[in-house]
């Protein structure tokens, strides 16, 4: 029986191979696991701009690697990664807005 850790390492290796194929611009196979198809469709639906596509995919890959090293069994989708980035950005903007709103009151 394969342990969860080994299974996670196998999936991570397959994920890295898939992302590398996308970054190179050529996929030389026609058999995919169901989760790979979900990821490919999700990436397509995210409509990444050509200029930032490679960098976004590299950052997404690093994020998935960090998560899977912590024991997550399957890679998150790109849309989930992008939603997390948006949430962080919004939280930082809200915090910055609160700090600038509080600063004039402190000066009085």
KOLDOKE-690931 format. One line per 5 residues: their letters; for each residue x, y, z of C-alpha. Coordinates in nm, 4 decimals, decimal comma. Example, Ala and Ser with C-alpha at 12.3 -4.5 7.8 and 13.67 -1.06 7.14 Angstrom:
<nodes>
AS> 1,2300:-0,4500:0,7800 ~ 1,3670:-0,1060:0,7140
</nodes>
This chain:
<nodes>
XXXXX> 0,0000:0,0000:0,0000 ~ 0,1260:0,3502:-0,0876 ~ 0,1498:0,5961:0,1997 ~ -0,0212:0,9344:0,1844 ~ 0,3195:1,1064:0,1878
XXXXX> 0,4429:0,9050:-0,1106 ~ 0,1153:0,9669:-0,2930 ~ 0,1495:1,3397:-0,2283 ~ 0,5077:1,3354:-0,3591 ~ 0,3948:1,1506:-0,6715
XXXXX> 0,1141:1,4000:-0,7340 ~ 0,3531:1,6918:-0,6790 ~ 0,5948:1,5456:-0,9325 ~ 0,3141:1,5054:-1,1848 ~ 0,1932:1,8596:-1,1138
XXXXX> 0,5443:2,0013:-1,1636 ~ 0,5751:1,8138:-1,4926 ~ 0,2404:1,9516:-1,6107 ~ 0,3327:2,3112:-1,5228 ~ 0,6750:2,2760:-1,6876
XXXXX> 0,5060:2,1521:-2,0045 ~ 0,2757:2,4560:-1,9975 ~ 0,5675:2,6932:-1,9388 ~ 0,7554:2,5430:-2,2336 ~ 0,4433:2,5740:-2,4455
XXXXX> 0,4178:2,2129:-2,5546 ~ 0,2428:1,9172:-2,4004 ~ 0,3674:1,5946:-2,5577 ~ 0,1105:1,3532:-2,4209 ~ -0,2555:1,2734:-2,4583
XXXXX> -0,3289:1,0919:-2,1311 ~ -0,4093:1,2963:-1,8222 ~ -0,5313:1,2196:-1,4740 ~ -0,8707:1,3685:-1,3845 ~ -0,7162:1,6257:-1,1501
XXXXX> -0,4749:1,7351:-1,4263 ~ -0,7679:1,7960:-1,6608 ~ -0,9410:2,0018:-1,3903 ~ -0,6261:2,2105:-1,3463 ~ -0,5817:2,2603:-1,7217
XXXXX> -0,9439:2,3693:-1,7635 ~ -0,9165:2,6002:-1,4641 ~ -0,5991:2,7610:-1,6014 ~ -0,7741:2,8147:-1,9342 ~ -1,0768:2,9701:-1,7611
XXXXX> -0,8556:3,2146:-1,5673 ~ -0,7688:3,3942:-1,8940 ~ -0,4167:3,4913:-1,7933 ~ -0,2596:3,7793:-1,9839 ~ 0,0239:3,6637:-2,2090
XXXXX> 0,2740:3,9032:-2,0516 ~ 0,2264:3,7746:-1,6979 ~ 0,1213:3,4164:-1,7750 ~ 0,4598:3,2502:-1,7206 ~ 0,5386:3,4427:-1,4036
XXXXX> 0,1901:3,3748:-1,2630 ~ 0,2248:3,0029:-1,3389 ~ 0,5698:2,9923:-1,1729 ~ 0,4379:3,1609:-0,8594 ~ 0,1333:2,9318:-0,8592
XXXXX> 0,3652:2,6307:-0,8890 ~ 0,5765:2,7483:-0,5924 ~ 0,2636:2,8025:-0,3831 ~ 0,1330:2,4549:-0,4635 ~ 0,4734:2,3070:-0,3781
XXXXX> 0,4719:2,4793:-0,0377 ~ 0,1176:2,3589:0,0343 ~ 0,1867:2,0016:-0,0684 ~ 0,5060:1,9920:0,1383 ~ 0,2812:2,0714:0,4359
XXXXX> 0,0694:1,7646:0,3578 ~ -0,2102:1,8849:0,1290 ~ -0,3000:1,5788:-0,0830 ~ -0,3957:1,7536:-0,4106 ~ -0,2863:2,0755:-0,5830
XXXXX> -0,5142:2,3750:-0,5495 ~ -0,6556:2,5242:-0,8669 ~ -0,5105:2,8397:-1,0168 ~ -0,8414:3,0180:-0,9559 ~ -0,8107:2,9366:-0,5841
XXXXX> -0,4550:3,0700:-0,5809 ~ -0,5612:3,3918:-0,7557 ~ -0,8575:3,4355:-0,5187 ~ -0,6190:3,4051:-0,2243 ~ -0,3935:3,6736:-0,3736
XXXXX> -0,6925:3,9048:-0,4241 ~ -0,8077:3,8497:-0,0660 ~ -0,4591:3,9316:0,0668 ~ -0,4413:4,2454:-0,1479 ~ -0,7846:4,3594:-0,0314
XXXXX> -0,6969:4,2955:0,3333 ~ -0,3743:4,4955:0,2988 ~ -0,5587:4,7809:0,1266 ~ -0,8255:4,7841:0,3987 ~ -0,5615:4,7860:0,6701
XXXXX> -0,3719:5,0679:0,4969 ~ -0,6983:5,2624:0,4662 ~ -0,7664:5,2218:0,8370 ~ -0,4159:5,3378:0,9248 ~ -0,4401:5,6517:0,7087
XXXXX> -0,7844:5,7298:0,8496 ~ -0,6547:5,6931:1,2068 ~ -0,3362:5,8980:1,1480 ~ -0,5047:6,2445:1,1204 ~ -0,6993:6,1801:1,4411
XXX> -0,3773:6,1074:1,6263 ~ -0,2234:6,4373:1,5154 ~ -0,4994:6,6450:1,6713
</nodes>
